[in-house]
Amino acid sequence: MGFSRGAKPGSRKQKRRNKLLCNSIEWGRCEICGKETQLERTYFYYPIHCECCGNKENRHFEMIRHCKKCPAPMPKEIHPLCKAMDGKTYHASVSNMLPIDIHGEFIINERIIKEE
């Protein structure tokens, strides 16, 4: 098993590289307007244990990449990967749920919770 450019996981060199990557600028297509530009990320965290996110808090998150001009709309529907009782994993479809935490700029442009 080889490591790229001689940096072993957990080494001082790898930690320095990760620190540099954290301060890097992300370029790509805005998920809202489609413009190719510098991007920001907004994270919406939900109290759902999922198999897809792999974070220590056991919270599912949805991430939206957007430009500065387009704040991220709050997701109306989320799709966590959940393990069922049969041991298989399935994509769930969850609506009418508000996030418990948000990191980044967002906008609420429609009703999230819909009453029937």
Steps between C-alpha positions, in 0.01 A plus 500: 500500500661827391437857604485795264804729506645330809247648746376232740158546665542677833851624416605862546529539122144367447359727775669802338358400158149462649530843662591654163207326331259635762588856400486434126248656262247272334406567138213339316141536384249659739220251574243783496582730206741275306773765475863380499659693788653486846274289721392499861351206686193491721434197720158403635519248788213265591452272805510181292754221538609418146751281321599763243657790693741317728525775762554438872182677614273253315330787319405500135595812305412645163761722337428765236779667299400851398644837398496811722201646313280192555435401860417130534129412516404275789442146368133399478589133474810310616627154402707333773644153447353292787556141607180294516421209728597256224857638514485668159534874448235704320455864403218643709291794387426739787290815473341740751814507713694803618876483556637515855809697394607704198852611404514758222267746328147386424158628405151368566309574182211252539317319777704205623233340720182435303180424686239279338 
